[in-house]
Amino acid sequence: MNVFALFASALLAVTASSVQASEALAEKNACLGCHSIAEKVVGPAFKDVADKYRGQKDAAAMLAAKVKKGGSGTWGTVPMPPNAKISDKDLKKVIAWILAQK
């Protein structure tokens, strides 16, 4: 196995681990009670959130503020309650994971 293939394999393993850790943080912080990755539940699917905000430079900061403070009107009439208990460190990982959905 050449060095590039070895590096690519290691990177995929780290990435898969990071994805699982971020999904676990979303579960731990009750995000998956109202959202799923691919289907609308109470709130929008994370893939739809990623599609809506893809390429917007301020998307991560805006979504973090919505999670912390709550919000309504962007995805319908059901308000999203605030989640002020999630740590900024965990929130940053969860938001990056959400925005990476395809």
Contacts in CASP RR format, 6 or more apart in sequence:
PFRMAT RR
TARGET T0000
AUTHOR 0000-0000-0000
METHOD contacts of the structure
MODEL  1
MNVFALFASALLAVTASSVQASEALAEKNACLGCHSIAEKVVGPAFKDVA
DKYRGQKDAAAMLAAKVKKGGSGTWGTVPMPPNAKISDKDLKKVIAWILA
QK
1 9 0 8 1.000
19 97 0 8 1.000
21 93 0 8 1.000
22 93 0 8 1.000
22 94 0 8 1.000
22 96 0 8 1.000
22 97 0 8 1.000
23 37 0 8 1.000
23 97 0 8 1.000
25 90 0 8 1.000
25 93 0 8 1.000
25 94 0 8 1.000
25 97 0 8 1.000
26 32 0 8 1.000
26 35 0 8 1.000
26 94 0 8 1.000
26 97 0 8 1.000
26 98 0 8 1.000
28 90 0 8 1.000
29 83 0 8 1.000
29 85 0 8 1.000
29 86 0 8 1.000
29 90 0 8 1.000
29 94 0 8 1.000
30 83 0 8 1.000
31 83 0 8 1.000
31 94 0 8 1.000
33 41 0 8 1.000
33 42 0 8 1.000
34 41 0 8 1.000
34 42 0 8 1.000
34 43 0 8 1.000
34 80 0 8 1.000
35 41 0 8 1.000
35 42 0 8 1.000
35 43 0 8 1.000
35 44 0 8 1.000
35 45 0 8 1.000
35 46 0 8 1.000
36 45 0 8 1.000
36 46 0 8 1.000
37 45 0 8 1.000
37 46 0 8 1.000
37 47 0 8 1.000
37 101 0 8 1.000
38 45 0 8 1.000
38 46 0 8 1.000
38 47 0 8 1.000
39 45 0 8 1.000
40 48 0 8 1.000
42 78 0 8 1.000
43 75 0 8 1.000
43 78 0 8 1.000
43 80 0 8 1.000
44 52 0 8 1.000
44 75 0 8 1.000
46 97 0 8 1.000
46 98 0 8 1.000
46 101 0 8 1.000
47 101 0 8 1.000
47 102 0 8 1.000
49 63 0 8 1.000
49 98 0 8 1.000
49 99 0 8 1.000
49 101 0 8 1.000
50 98 0 8 1.000
50 99 0 8 1.000
50 100 0 8 1.000
50 101 0 8 1.000
50 102 0 8 1.000
53 59 0 8 1.000
53 62 0 8 1.000
53 63 0 8 1.000
53 99 0 8 1.000
54 99 0 8 1.000
56 62 0 8 1.000
59 99 0 8 1.000
60 92 0 8 1.000
60 95 0 8 1.000
60 96 0 8 1.000
60 99 0 8 1.000
63 95 0 8 1.000
63 98 0 8 1.000
63 99 0 8 1.000
64 88 0 8 1.000
64 91 0 8 1.000
64 92 0 8 1.000
64 95 0 8 1.000
66 74 0 8 1.000
66 80 0 8 1.000
67 80 0 8 1.000
67 82 0 8 1.000
67 83 0 8 1.000
67 86 0 8 1.000
67 91 0 8 1.000
67 94 0 8 1.000
67 95 0 8 1.000
68 82 0 8 1.000
68 83 0 8 1.000
68 84 0 8 1.000
68 86 0 8 1.000
68 91 0 8 1.000
69 82 0 8 1.000
69 84 0 8 1.000
70 79 0 8 1.000
70 80 0 8 1.000
70 81 0 8 1.000
70 82 0 8 1.000
70 83 0 8 1.000
71 79 0 8 1.000
71 80 0 8 1.000
71 82 0 8 1.000
72 78 0 8 1.000
72 79 0 8 1.000
72 80 0 8 1.000
73 79 0 8 1.000
86 94 0 8 1.000
END
